[in-house]
Amino acid sequence: MEAIWTQLMLFLFGIVIIVLAFFKPKDQQFIEEKVEKIIEEFTFQFSLENDELMKRIKESQQQFAVNTDQKMNQIEERLTKIERQQKPIPQINPKYQEVMKLYQNGEAIQQIARETNMGHGEVELVIELMKKGFSYVQKS
């Protein structure tokens, strides 16, 4: 009698396993389909967001180019205006260049005045202007 119960239990256990095996693939297939659908939705949404981002980047690049062009035009206009307003730099008298050269070589003011046939005061004035860095008195 015990053998019958054991056989009956094994038989029922086998039926349960067969039933589970029969239904499990459907659940597995359902899960796989659901995962696949989620991945497809994610991919589609990602694609839409990517397209929107690319559109914004292109718009930003175009706006940057327009702003850069505008700024370049403003700079060119300002430069042109400044160039029109600039006065020509006066030419340096060759004697003044000689004074500067002699002074930088350590010559005394009296000696510079004699060598350049200039007055003592004029030599001092040229040297002082050179020291102050006036744009029309260049340092050699």
The first five atom37 places (N, CA, C, CB, O) and aatype in JSON, in Angstrom:
{
  "aatype": [12, 6, 0, 9, 17, 16, 5, 10, 12, 10, 13, 10, 13, 7, 9, 19, 9, 9, 19, 10, 0, 13, 13, 11, 14, 11, 3, 5, 5, 13, 9, 6, 6, 11, 19, 6, 11, 9, 9, 6, 6, 13, 16, 13, 5, 13, 15, 10, 6, 2, 3, 6, 10, 12, 11, 1, 9, 11, 6, 15, 5, 5, 5, 13, 0, 19, 2, 16, 3, 5, 11, 12, 2, 5, 9, 6, 6, 1, 10, 16, 11, 9, 6, 1, 5, 5, 11, 14, 9, 14, 5, 9, 2, 14, 11, 18, 5, 6, 19, 12, 11, 10, 18, 5, 2, 7, 6, 0, 9, 5, 5, 9, 0, 1, 6, 16, 2, 12, 7, 8, 7, 6, 19, 6, 10, 19, 9, 6, 10, 12, 11, 11, 7, 13, 15, 18, 19, 5, 11, 15],
  "atom_mask": [
    [1, 1, 1, 1, 1],
    [1, 1, 1, 1, 1],
    [1, 1, 1, 1, 1],
    [1, 1, 1, 1, 1],
    [1, 1, 1, 1, 1],
    [1, 1, 1, 1, 1],
    [1, 1, 1, 1, 1],
    [1, 1, 1, 1, 1],
    [1, 1, 1, 1, 1],
    [1, 1, 1, 1, 1],
    [1, 1, 1, 1, 1],
    [1, 1, 1, 1, 1],
    [1, 1, 1, 1, 1],
    [1, 1, 1, 0, 1],
    [1, 1, 1, 1, 1],
    [1, 1, 1, 1, 1],
    [1, 1, 1, 1, 1],
    [1, 1, 1, 1, 1],
    [1, 1, 1, 1, 1],
    [1, 1, 1, 1, 1],
    [1, 1, 1, 1, 1],
    [1, 1, 1, 1, 1],
    [1, 1, 1, 1, 1],
    [1, 1, 1, 1, 1],
    [1, 1, 1, 1, 1],
    [1, 1, 1, 1, 1],
    [1, 1, 1, 1, 1],
    [1, 1, 1, 1, 1],
    [1, 1, 1, 1, 1],
    [1, 1, 1, 1, 1],
    [1, 1, 1, 1, 1],
    [1, 1, 1, 1, 1],
    [1, 1, 1, 1, 1],
    [1, 1, 1, 1, 1],
    [1, 1, 1, 1, 1],
    [1, 1, 1, 1, 1],
    [1, 1, 1, 1, 1],
    [1, 1, 1, 1, 1],
    [1, 1, 1, 1, 1],
    [1, 1, 1, 1, 1],
    [1, 1, 1, 1, 1],
    [1, 1, 1, 1, 1],
    [1, 1, 1, 1, 1],
    [1, 1, 1, 1, 1],
    [1, 1, 1, 1, 1],
    [1, 1, 1, 1, 1],
    [1, 1, 1, 1, 1],
    [1, 1, 1, 1, 1],
    [1, 1, 1, 1, 1],
    [1, 1, 1, 1, 1],
    [1, 1, 1, 1, 1],
    [1, 1, 1, 1, 1],
    [1, 1, 1, 1, 1],
    [1, 1, 1, 1, 1],
    [1, 1, 1, 1, 1],
    [1, 1, 1, 1, 1],
    [1, 1, 1, 1, 1],
    [1, 1, 1, 1, 1],
    [1, 1, 1, 1, 1],
    [1, 1, 1, 1, 1],
    [1, 1, 1, 1, 1],
    [1, 1, 1, 1, 1],
    [1, 1, 1, 1, 1],
    [1, 1, 1, 1, 1],
    [1, 1, 1, 1, 1],
    [1, 1, 1, 1, 1],
    [1, 1, 1, 1, 1],
    [1, 1, 1, 1, 1],
    [1, 1, 1, 1, 1],
    [1, 1, 1, 1, 1],
    [1, 1, 1, 1, 1],
    [1, 1, 1, 1, 1],
    [1, 1, 1, 1, 1],
    [1, 1, 1, 1, 1],
    [1, 1, 1, 1, 1],
    [1, 1, 1, 1, 1],
    [1, 1, 1, 1, 1],
    [1, 1, 1, 1, 1],
    [1, 1, 1, 1, 1],
    [1, 1, 1, 1, 1],
    [1, 1, 1, 1, 1],
    [1, 1, 1, 1, 1],
    [1, 1, 1, 1, 1],
    [1, 1, 1, 1, 1],
    [1, 1, 1, 1, 1],
    [1, 1, 1, 1, 1],
    [1, 1, 1, 1, 1],
    [1, 1, 1, 1, 1],
    [1, 1, 1, 1, 1],
    [1, 1, 1, 1, 1],
    [1, 1, 1, 1, 1],
    [1, 1, 1, 1, 1],
    [1, 1, 1, 1, 1],
    [1, 1, 1, 1, 1],
    [1, 1, 1, 1, 1],
    [1, 1, 1, 1, 1],
    [1, 1, 1, 1, 1],
    [1, 1, 1, 1, 1],
    [1, 1, 1, 1, 1],
    [1, 1, 1, 1, 1],
    [1, 1, 1, 1, 1],
    [1, 1, 1, 1, 1],
    [1, 1, 1, 1, 1],
    [1, 1, 1, 1, 1],
    [1, 1, 1, 1, 1],
    [1, 1, 1, 0, 1],
    [1, 1, 1, 1, 1],
    [1, 1, 1, 1, 1],
    [1, 1, 1, 1, 1],
    [1, 1, 1, 1, 1],
    [1, 1, 1, 1, 1],
    [1, 1, 1, 1, 1],
    [1, 1, 1, 1, 1],
    [1, 1, 1, 1, 1],
    [1, 1, 1, 1, 1],
    [1, 1, 1, 1, 1],
    [1, 1, 1, 1, 1],
    [1, 1, 1, 1, 1],
    [1, 1, 1, 0, 1],
    [1, 1, 1, 1, 1],
    [1, 1, 1, 0, 1],
    [1, 1, 1, 1, 1],
    [1, 1, 1, 1, 1],
    [1, 1, 1, 1, 1],
    [1, 1, 1, 1, 1],
    [1, 1, 1, 1, 1],
    [1, 1, 1, 1, 1],
    [1, 1, 1, 1, 1],
    [1, 1, 1, 1, 1],
    [1, 1, 1, 1, 1],
    [1, 1, 1, 1, 1],
    [1, 1, 1, 1, 1],
    [1, 1, 1, 0, 1],
    [1, 1, 1, 1, 1],
    [1, 1, 1, 1, 1],
    [1, 1, 1, 1, 1],
    [1, 1, 1, 1, 1],
    [1, 1, 1, 1, 1],
    [1, 1, 1, 1, 1],
    [1, 1, 1, 1, 1]
  ],
  "atom_positions": [
    [[0.82, -1.17, 0.0], [0.0, 0.0, 0.0], [0.87, 1.25, 0.0], [-0.94, -0.01, 1.19], [0.58, 2.26, -0.65]],
    [[1.93, 1.15, 0.74], [2.84, 2.27, 0.8], [3.47, 2.52, -0.56], [3.9, 2.03, 1.85], [3.72, 3.68, -0.9]],
    [[3.73, 1.53, -1.32], [4.32, 1.66, -2.64], [3.35, 2.38, -3.57], [4.69, 0.28, -3.22], [3.77, 3.15, -4.43]],
    [[2.05, 2.13, -3.4], [1.05, 2.8, -4.24], [1.05, 4.29, -3.92], [-0.38, 2.19, -4.01], [1.02, 5.12, -4.83]],
    [[1.1, 4.61, -2.64], [1.13, 6.04, -2.27], [2.4, 6.71, -2.79], [1.03, 6.2, -0.73], [2.36, 7.84, -3.26]],
    [[3.48, 6.04, -2.72], [4.74, 6.59, -3.23], [4.65, 6.8, -4.73], [5.93, 5.67, -2.88], [5.08, 7.83, -5.25]],
    [[4.08, 5.8, -5.44], [3.93, 5.93, -6.88], [2.96, 7.05, -7.23], [3.45, 4.6, -7.5], [3.19, 7.82, -8.15]],
    [[1.86, 7.12, -6.46], [0.87, 8.18, -6.68], [1.51, 9.56, -6.44], [-0.35, 7.98, -5.76], [1.25, 10.48, -7.21]],
    [[2.32, 9.7, -5.4], [2.96, 10.98, -5.1], [3.96, 11.35, -6.2], [3.68, 10.92, -3.73], [4.04, 12.5, -6.63]],
    [[4.7, 10.35, -6.65], [5.65, 10.62, -7.73], [4.91, 11.0, -9.02], [6.55, 9.4, -7.98], [5.34, 11.88, -9.76]],
    [[3.79, 10.32, -9.26], [2.98, 10.64, -10.44], [2.46, 12.07, -10.37], [1.81, 9.65, -10.57], [2.56, 12.81, -11.35]],
    [[1.9, 12.47, -9.22], [1.39, 13.84, -9.05], [2.51, 14.88, -9.16], [0.68, 13.97, -7.68], [2.34, 15.94, -9.75]],
    [[3.66, 14.54, -8.59], [4.81, 15.45, -8.66], [5.24, 15.64, -10.12], [5.98, 14.9, -7.82], [5.58, 16.75, -10.53]],
    [[5.21, 14.57, -10.87], [5.55, 14.65, -12.29], [4.56, 15.51, -13.06], [0.0, 0.0, 0.0], [4.95, 16.3, -13.92]],
    [[3.25, 15.33, -12.73], [2.23, 16.15, -13.41], [2.43, 17.63, -13.09], [0.79, 15.69, -12.99], [2.33, 18.48, -13.97]],
    [[2.72, 17.94, -11.83], [2.96, 19.34, -11.42], [4.15, 19.91, -12.19], [3.21, 19.44, -9.89], [4.1, 21.05, -12.66]],
    [[5.2, 19.14, -12.31], [6.39, 19.61, -13.03], [6.05, 19.83, -14.51], [7.56, 18.6, -12.89], [6.48, 20.82, -15.1]],
    [[5.3, 18.93, -15.1], [4.9, 19.09, -16.51], [4.04, 20.33, -16.68], [4.13, 17.83, -17.0], [4.23, 21.09, -17.63]],
    [[3.1, 20.54, -15.76], [2.23, 21.72, -15.84], [3.06, 22.99, -15.7], [1.14, 21.67, -14.75], [2.9, 23.95, -16.46]],
    [[3.96, 22.98, -14.72], [4.83, 24.16, -14.53], [5.7, 24.4, -15.76], [5.72, 23.99, -13.28], [5.87, 25.54, -16.2]],
    [[6.24, 23.35, -16.3], [7.08, 23.48, -17.49], [6.26, 23.99, -18.67], [7.73, 22.14, -17.83], [6.76, 24.74, -19.5]],
    [[5.02, 23.58, -18.74], [4.16, 24.0, -19.83], [3.81, 25.5, -19.71], [2.89, 23.15, -19.85], [3.79, 26.21, -20.72]],
    [[3.54, 25.97, -18.5], [3.16, 27.36, -18.31], [4.36, 28.31, -18.2], [2.32, 27.48, -17.06], [4.25, 29.48, -18.57]],
    [[5.48, 27.84, -17.72], [6.63, 28.7, -17.54], [7.11, 29.34, -18.83], [7.75, 27.91, -16.92], [7.38, 30.54, -18.82]],
    [[7.24, 28.64, -19.92], [7.67, 29.31, -21.15], [6.73, 30.44, -21.57], [7.78, 28.3, -22.26], [7.18, 31.44, -22.12]],
    [[5.46, 30.28, -21.32], [4.55, 31.37, -21.67], [4.86, 32.59, -20.83], [3.08, 30.95, -21.47], [4.89, 33.71, -21.34]],
    [[5.11, 32.37, -19.52], [5.47, 33.49, -18.66], [6.8, 34.09, -19.12], [5.57, 33.04, -17.19], [6.95, 35.31, -19.19]],
    [[7.75, 33.23, -19.43], [9.05, 33.68, -19.91], [8.9, 34.46, -21.21], [10.0, 32.48, -20.11], [9.51, 35.51, -21.38]],
    [[8.09, 33.95, -22.11], [7.85, 34.61, -23.39], [7.17, 35.96, -23.15], [7.0, 33.72, -24.32], [7.5, 36.95, -23.8]],
    [[6.22, 35.99, -22.24], [5.51, 37.23, -21.91], [6.5, 38.26, -21.35], [4.38, 36.96, -20.88], [6.46, 39.44, -21.72]],
    [[7.38, 37.8, -20.47], [8.37, 38.71, -19.89], [9.33, 39.2, -20.97], [9.16, 38.01, -18.76], [9.65, 40.39, -21.0]],
    [[9.78, 38.32, -21.84], [10.68, 38.72, -22.92], [10.01, 39.74, -23.84], [11.12, 37.5, -23.73], [10.64, 40.71, -24.25]],
    [[8.75, 39.51, -24.16], [8.01, 40.46, -25.01], [7.88, 41.81, -24.32], [6.62, 39.9, -25.37], [8.02, 42.86, -24.95]],
    [[7.6, 41.77, -23.02], [7.45, 43.01, -22.27], [8.77, 43.78, -22.22], [6.94, 42.73, -20.84], [8.8, 44.99, -22.4]],
    [[9.86, 43.06, -21.97], [11.18, 43.68, -21.93], [11.53, 44.26, -23.3], [12.26, 42.67, -21.5], [12.05, 45.37, -23.39]],
    [[11.24, 43.51, -24.33], [11.51, 43.98, -25.69], [10.72, 45.25, -26.0], [11.18, 42.89, -26.73], [11.24, 46.18, -26.6]],
    [[9.46, 45.27, -25.57], [8.61, 46.45, -25.78], [9.16, 47.65, -25.01], [7.16, 46.16, -25.35], [9.17, 48.76, -25.53]],
    [[9.6, 47.42, -23.78], [10.17, 48.51, -22.98], [11.44, 49.05, -23.64], [10.48, 48.02, -21.55], [11.66, 50.26, -23.69]],
    [[12.26, 48.15, -24.14], [13.49, 48.57, -24.82], [13.16, 49.37, -26.07], [14.37, 47.36, -25.18], [13.81, 50.38, -26.34]],
    [[12.19, 48.94, -26.83], [11.78, 49.66, -28.03], [11.27, 51.06, -27.68], [10.7, 48.87, -28.79], [11.61, 52.04, -28.34]],
    [[10.44, 51.15, -26.63], [9.92, 52.45, -26.19], [11.06, 53.36, -25.73], [8.89, 52.27, -25.06], [11.1, 54.54, -26.06]],
    [[11.99, 52.78, -24.97], [13.14, 53.54, -24.51], [13.96, 54.05, -25.69], [14.01, 52.69, -23.58], [14.35, 55.22, -25.72]],
    [[14.22, 53.18, -26.64], [15.0, 53.55, -27.82], [14.3, 54.64, -28.61], [15.23, 52.32, -28.72], [14.94, 55.59, -29.06]],
    [[13.0, 54.52, -28.77], [12.23, 55.54, -29.49], [12.28, 56.87, -28.76], [10.77, 55.09, -29.67], [12.52, 57.91, -29.38]],
    [[12.07, 56.86, -27.45], [12.11, 58.08, -26.65], [13.51, 58.7, -26.69], [11.69, 57.79, -25.18], [13.66, 59.91, -26.81]],
    [[14.51, 57.85, -26.58], [15.9, 58.32, -26.64], [16.18, 58.98, -27.99], [16.87, 57.15, -26.39], [16.84, 60.01, -28.05]],
    [[15.68, 58.38, -29.04], [15.87, 58.93, -30.39], [15.2, 60.3, -30.51], [15.29, 57.97, -31.45], [15.78, 61.23, -31.08]],
    [[14.0, 60.43, -29.97], [13.3, 61.72, -30.0], [14.08, 62.79, -29.23], [11.89, 61.58, -29.42], [14.25, 63.91, -29.7]],
    [[14.54, 62.42, -28.04], [15.3, 63.37, -27.23], [16.62, 63.73, -27.91], [15.56, 62.8, -25.84], [17.06, 64.88, -27.85]],
    [[17.25, 62.76, -28.54], [18.49, 63.01, -29.26], [18.26, 63.97, -30.42], [19.09, 61.68, -29.77], [19.05, 64.89, -30.64]],
    [[17.18, 63.77, -31.16], [16.84, 64.66, -32.27], [16.6, 66.08, -31.76], [15.6, 64.15, -33.01], [17.05, 67.05, -32.38]],
    [[15.89, 66.21, -30.65], [15.63, 67.53, -30.06], [16.93, 68.19, -29.61], [14.65, 67.4, -28.87], [17.12, 69.39, -29.81]],
    [[17.8, 67.42, -29.0], [19.08, 67.95, -28.57], [19.91, 68.42, -29.76], [19.85, 66.9, -27.76], [20.51, 69.49, -29.71]],
    [[19.96, 67.63, -30.81], [20.71, 68.01, -32.02], [20.13, 69.3, -32.62], [20.68, 66.88, -33.06], [20.88, 70.16, -33.08]],
    [[18.81, 69.42, -32.61], [18.16, 70.62, -33.12], [18.57, 71.84, -32.29], [16.62, 70.46, -33.11], [18.87, 72.89, -32.84]],
    [[18.59, 71.68, -30.97], [18.99, 72.8, -30.1], [20.45, 73.17, -30.3], [18.74, 72.43, -28.63], [20.81, 74.35, -30.29]],
    [[21.3, 72.16, -30.48], [22.72, 72.43, -30.7], [22.91, 73.2, -32.0], [23.52, 71.11, -30.75], [23.69, 74.16, -32.03]],
    [[22.22, 72.81, -33.06], [22.33, 73.53, -34.34], [21.84, 74.96, -34.21], [21.54, 72.8, -35.44], [22.45, 75.88, -34.74]],
    [[20.72, 75.15, -33.5], [20.21, 76.5, -33.28], [21.2, 77.33, -32.48], [18.85, 76.45, -32.55], [21.41, 78.51, -32.77]],
    [[21.8, 76.72, -31.48], [22.79, 77.42, -30.65], [24.01, 77.8, -31.48], [23.21, 76.53, -29.45], [24.53, 78.9, -31.34]],
    [[24.46, 76.89, -32.34], [25.61, 77.18, -33.2], [25.28, 78.32, -34.17], [26.02, 75.93, -33.98], [26.11, 79.2, -34.4]],
    [[24.08, 78.3, -34.73], [23.68, 79.36, -35.65], [23.62, 80.7, -34.92], [22.33, 79.03, -36.29], [24.07, 81.71, -35.45]],
    [[23.05, 80.71, -33.72], [22.95, 81.94, -32.94], [24.35, 82.44, -32.58], [22.11, 81.72, -31.68], [24.61, 83.64, -32.62]],
    [[25.24, 81.52, -32.22], [26.61, 81.89, -31.9], [27.29, 82.52, -33.11], [27.41, 80.66, -31.41], [27.99, 83.53, -32.99]],
    [[27.09, 81.93, -34.28], [27.68, 82.46, -35.51], [27.14, 83.86, -35.8], [27.4, 81.52, -36.7], [27.9, 84.75, -36.18]],
    [[25.84, 84.04, -35.63], [25.24, 85.36, -35.87], [25.81, 86.38, -34.89], [23.68, 85.29, -35.75], [26.18, 87.48, -35.28]],
    [[25.88, 86.02, -33.6], [26.43, 86.92, -32.59], [27.89, 87.26, -32.88], [26.31, 86.31, -31.2], [28.31, 88.41, -32.73]],
    [[28.65, 86.25, -33.29], [30.06, 86.47, -33.61], [30.2, 87.42, -34.79], [30.76, 85.14, -33.9], [31.03, 88.33, -34.77]],
    [[29.4, 87.22, -35.82], [29.43, 88.11, -36.98], [29.08, 89.54, -36.59], [28.48, 87.61, -38.06], [29.71, 90.49, -37.04]],
    [[28.05, 89.69, -35.75], [27.66, 91.02, -35.3], [28.78, 91.7, -34.51], [26.39, 90.95, -34.44], [29.08, 92.88, -34.72]],
    [[29.4, 90.95, -33.62], [30.49, 91.51, -32.83], [31.68, 91.87, -33.7], [30.92, 90.53, -31.74], [32.32, 92.9, -33.5]],
    [[31.98, 91.01, -34.68], [33.08, 91.3, -35.6], [32.8, 92.57, -36.39], [33.33, 90.12, -36.56], [33.69, 93.39, -36.6]],
    [[31.56, 92.74, -36.84], [31.19, 93.95, -37.57], [31.33, 95.18, -36.68], [29.76, 93.85, -38.09], [31.82, 96.22, -37.13]],
    [[30.9, 95.07, -35.42], [31.05, 96.19, -34.5], [32.51, 96.54, -34.28], [30.38, 95.87, -33.17], [32.88, 97.72, -34.26]],
    [[33.34, 95.52, -34.11], [34.77, 95.75, -33.91], [35.39, 96.4, -35.14], [35.5, 94.43, -33.58], [36.19, 97.32, -35.02]],
    [[35.01, 95.92, -36.32], [35.54, 96.5, -37.56], [35.11, 97.95, -37.7], [35.07, 95.69, -38.77], [35.9, 98.79, -38.14]],
    [[33.85, 98.26, -37.34], [33.38, 99.63, -37.4], [34.15, 100.52, -36.44], [31.88, 99.7, -37.1], [34.56, 101.63, -36.79]],
    [[34.36, 100.03, -35.21], [35.12, 100.81, -34.23], [36.56, 101.03, -34.7], [35.12, 100.1, -32.86], [37.1, 102.13, -34.57]],
    [[37.17, 99.99, -35.24], [38.53, 100.09, -35.72], [38.63, 101.1, -36.86], [39.04, 98.72, -36.18], [39.56, 101.92, -36.9]],
    [[37.68, 101.04, -37.77], [37.65, 102.0, -38.88], [37.5, 103.42, -38.34], [36.49, 101.67, -39.85], [38.18, 104.34, -38.82]],
    [[36.63, 103.61, -37.36], [36.42, 104.93, -36.76], [37.7, 105.43, -36.08], [35.26, 104.89, -35.75], [38.07, 106.6, -36.22]],
    [[38.36, 104.53, -35.36], [39.61, 104.91, -34.68], [40.69, 105.26, -35.7], [40.1, 103.77, -33.77], [41.43, 106.23, -35.53]],
    [[40.77, 104.46, -36.77], [41.77, 104.72, -37.8], [41.54, 106.07, -38.46], [41.75, 103.62, -38.86], [42.49, 106.77, -38.81]],
    [[40.29, 106.45, -38.64], [39.97, 107.76, -39.24], [40.35, 108.89, -38.3], [38.48, 107.85, -39.58], [40.77, 109.96, -38.75]],
    [[40.21, 108.66, -36.99], [40.48, 109.7, -36.01], [41.96, 109.85, -35.69], [39.72, 109.42, -34.74], [42.38, 110.88, -35.17]],
    [[42.76, 108.83, -36.0], [44.17, 108.87, -35.65], [44.9, 109.93, -36.47], [44.82, 107.51, -35.87], [44.7, 110.08, -37.68]],
    [[45.74, 110.66, -35.76], [46.57, 111.66, -36.42], [47.9, 111.0, -36.76], [46.78, 112.94, -35.51], [48.37, 110.13, -36.02]],
    [[48.51, 111.4, -37.86], [49.79, 110.8, -38.19], [50.85, 111.17, -37.14], [50.25, 111.25, -39.6], [50.86, 112.29, -36.63]],
    [[51.71, 110.24, -36.85], [52.79, 110.48, -35.89], [53.86, 111.32, -36.59], [53.4, 109.13, -35.34], [54.33, 110.97, -37.67]],
    [[54.22, 112.43, -35.95], [55.23, 113.28, -36.6], [56.57, 112.55, -36.71], [55.42, 114.6, -35.8], [56.92, 111.72, -35.87]],
    [[57.28, 112.86, -37.74], [58.59, 112.25, -37.96], [59.6, 112.83, -36.96], [59.08, 112.48, -39.44], [59.55, 114.01, -36.62]],
    [[60.49, 111.99, -36.51], [61.49, 112.43, -35.54], [62.63, 113.11, -36.29], [62.02, 111.23, -34.69], [63.16, 112.6, -37.29]],
    [[62.99, 114.25, -35.78], [64.12, 114.98, -36.34], [65.37, 114.11, -36.2], [64.3, 116.37, -35.64], [65.65, 113.61, -35.11]],
    [[66.14, 113.94, -37.28], [67.35, 113.1, -37.2], [68.32, 113.57, -36.11], [68.06, 113.09, -38.55], [69.03, 112.76, -35.52]],
    [[68.34, 114.89, -35.85], [69.2, 115.39, -34.78], [68.76, 114.84, -33.43], [69.2, 116.93, -34.76], [69.6, 114.51, -32.58]],
    [[67.45, 114.75, -33.22], [66.93, 114.25, -31.95], [67.28, 112.77, -31.79], [65.4, 114.45, -31.87], [67.57, 112.3, -30.68]],
    [[67.26, 112.05, -32.88], [67.66, 110.64, -32.82], [69.13, 110.53, -32.42], [67.42, 109.95, -34.19], [69.51, 109.66, -31.63]],
    [[69.94, 111.43, -32.97], [71.36, 111.43, -32.63], [71.56, 111.78, -31.16], [72.14, 112.42, -33.53], [72.41, 111.2, -30.49]],
    [[70.77, 112.74, -30.65], [70.85, 113.13, -29.24], [70.54, 111.92, -28.36], [69.88, 114.3, -28.93], [71.24, 111.64, -27.4]],
    [[69.49, 111.23, -28.71], [69.08, 110.07, -27.91], [70.16, 108.99, -27.92], [67.75, 109.48, -28.43], [70.46, 108.39, -26.89]],
    [[70.74, 108.76, -29.08], [71.77, 107.73, -29.21], [73.0, 108.09, -28.36], [72.18, 107.54, -30.69], [73.53, 107.26, -27.63]],
    [[73.44, 109.34, -28.47], [74.61, 109.78, -27.71], [74.34, 109.72, -26.2], [75.03, 111.21, -28.11], [75.2, 109.29, -25.43]],
    [[73.15, 110.14, -25.78], [72.8, 110.12, -24.36], [72.77, 108.69, -23.82], [71.43, 110.8, -24.14], [73.24, 108.43, -22.72]],
    [[72.22, 107.79, -24.6], [72.16, 106.39, -24.16], [73.55, 105.75, -24.13], [71.24, 105.58, -25.09], [73.79, 104.78, -23.42]],
    [[74.47, 106.32, -24.91], [75.85, 105.82, -24.89], [76.65, 106.45, -23.75], [76.54, 106.1, -26.22], [77.83, 106.15, -23.59]],
    [[76.01, 107.32, -22.95], [76.66, 107.88, -21.77], [77.35, 109.21, -21.99], [0.0, 0.0, 0.0], [78.11, 109.66, -21.13]],
    [[77.11, 109.85, -23.1], [77.74, 111.15, -23.36], [77.13, 112.22, -22.45], [77.57, 111.54, -24.85], [75.96, 112.12, -22.07]],
    [[77.92, 113.22, -22.11], [77.45, 114.34, -21.29], [76.64, 115.29, -22.17], [78.64, 115.09, -20.63], [76.81, 115.33, -23.39]],
    [[75.75, 116.05, -21.53], [74.87, 116.96, -22.27], [75.69, 117.99, -23.04], [73.88, 117.66, -21.31], [75.35, 118.3, -24.18]],
    [[76.74, 118.55, -22.45], [77.6, 119.55, -23.14], [78.22, 118.93, -24.39], [78.72, 120.08, -22.19], [78.26, 119.57, -25.45]],
    [[78.72, 117.71, -24.28], [79.35, 117.04, -25.42], [78.32, 116.79, -26.52], [80.01, 115.71, -24.97], [78.61, 116.98, -27.7]],
    [[77.09, 116.35, -26.13], [76.03, 116.09, -27.1], [75.68, 117.38, -27.83], [74.77, 115.5, -26.41], [75.49, 117.37, -29.05]],
    [[75.58, 118.5, -27.12], [75.25, 119.8, -27.72], [76.3, 120.19, -28.74], [75.13, 120.89, -26.63], [75.96, 120.68, -29.82]],
    [[77.59, 119.99, -28.44], [78.65, 120.34, -29.38], [78.61, 119.46, -30.63], [80.02, 120.22, -28.7], [78.75, 119.95, -31.75]],
    [[78.42, 118.12, -30.42], [78.45, 117.2, -31.55], [77.25, 117.37, -32.49], [78.5, 115.77, -31.06], [77.37, 117.12, -33.68]],
    [[76.11, 117.8, -31.95], [74.91, 117.94, -32.78], [74.63, 119.38, -33.19], [73.71, 117.4, -32.04], [73.65, 119.65, -33.89]],
    [[75.5, 120.31, -32.76], [75.3, 121.74, -33.05], [73.93, 122.21, -32.56], [75.46, 122.0, -34.56], [73.24, 122.96, -33.26]],
    [[73.56, 121.78, -31.38], [72.29, 122.19, -30.77], [72.6, 122.91, -29.48], [71.36, 120.97, -30.53], [73.69, 122.78, -28.91]],
    [[71.62, 123.68, -29.02], [71.78, 124.36, -27.76], [71.66, 123.4, -26.59], [0.0, 0.0, 0.0], [71.04, 122.34, -26.68]],
    [[72.29, 123.8, -25.48], [72.27, 123.0, -24.26], [70.83, 122.74, -23.8], [73.07, 123.71, -23.14], [70.5, 121.61, -23.44]],
    [[69.98, 123.76, -23.81], [68.58, 123.63, -23.38], [67.78, 122.7, -24.27], [0.0, 0.0, 0.0], [66.96, 121.91, -23.8]],
    [[68.03, 122.79, -25.57], [67.31, 121.93, -26.51], [67.68, 120.46, -26.28], [67.62, 122.34, -27.96], [66.81, 119.58, -26.32]],
    [[68.97, 120.2, -26.04], [69.42, 118.84, -25.77], [68.76, 118.31, -24.5], [70.97, 118.78, -25.65], [68.29, 117.18, -24.46]],
    [[68.72, 119.15, -23.45], [68.08, 118.74, -22.19], [66.59, 118.45, -22.41], [68.25, 119.82, -21.12], [66.05, 117.49, -21.86]],
    [[65.92, 119.29, -23.21], [64.5, 119.09, -23.49], [64.26, 117.76, -24.2], [63.95, 120.25, -24.33], [63.36, 117.01, -23.83]],
    [[65.05, 117.46, -25.21], [64.9, 116.2, -25.95], [65.12, 115.01, -25.02], [65.91, 116.13, -27.14], [64.38, 114.03, -25.07]],
    [[66.13, 115.11, -24.16], [66.41, 114.01, -23.23], [65.26, 113.84, -22.24], [67.74, 114.26, -22.46], [64.85, 112.71, -21.96]],
    [[64.73, 114.93, -21.71], [63.6, 114.85, -20.77], [62.36, 114.25, -21.44], [63.28, 116.25, -20.2], [61.66, 113.44, -20.84]],
    [[62.09, 114.66, -22.68], [60.95, 114.08, -23.39], [61.15, 112.59, -23.62], [60.74, 114.79, -24.73], [60.2, 111.81, -23.53]],
    [[62.37, 112.21, -23.91], [62.66, 110.78, -24.11], [62.43, 110.02, -22.8], [64.13, 110.58, -24.61], [61.85, 108.93, -22.82]],
    [[62.88, 110.58, -21.68], [62.71, 109.93, -20.39], [61.23, 109.78, -20.03], [63.43, 110.71, -19.3], [60.84, 108.78, -19.44]],
    [[60.41, 110.76, -20.39], [58.98, 110.72, -20.07], [58.21, 109.81, -21.03], [58.4, 112.12, -20.12], [57.04, 109.51, -20.79]],
    [[58.87, 109.38, -22.09], [58.26, 108.4, -22.98], [57.27, 108.99, -23.97], [0.0, 0.0, 0.0], [56.33, 108.3, -24.37]],
    [[57.46, 110.22, -24.37], [56.56, 110.78, -25.38], [56.64, 109.96, -26.64], [56.91, 112.25, -25.66], [57.71, 109.52, -27.05]],
    [[55.48, 109.77, -27.27], [55.4, 108.85, -28.41], [56.18, 109.32, -29.61], [53.97, 108.67, -28.8], [56.57, 108.51, -30.45]],
    [[56.42, 110.6, -29.71], [57.17, 111.07, -30.89], [58.64, 111.17, -30.63], [56.65, 112.41, -31.35], [59.39, 111.6, -31.51]],
    [[59.11, 110.79, -29.44], [60.52, 110.69, -29.15], [60.8, 109.24, -28.83], [60.95, 111.62, -27.96], [60.53, 108.77, -27.73]],
    [[61.33, 108.52, -29.8], [61.54, 107.08, -29.64], [62.87, 106.82, -28.95], [61.49, 106.36, -31.0], [63.84, 107.56, -29.12]],
    [[62.88, 105.73, -28.16], [64.14, 105.3, -27.54], [64.79, 104.3, -28.5], [63.91, 104.65, -26.11], [64.11, 103.44, -29.05]],
    [[66.06, 104.42, -28.7], [66.78, 103.51, -29.59], [67.24, 102.3, -28.85], [67.97, 104.2, -30.22], [67.86, 101.42, -29.44]]
  ]
}
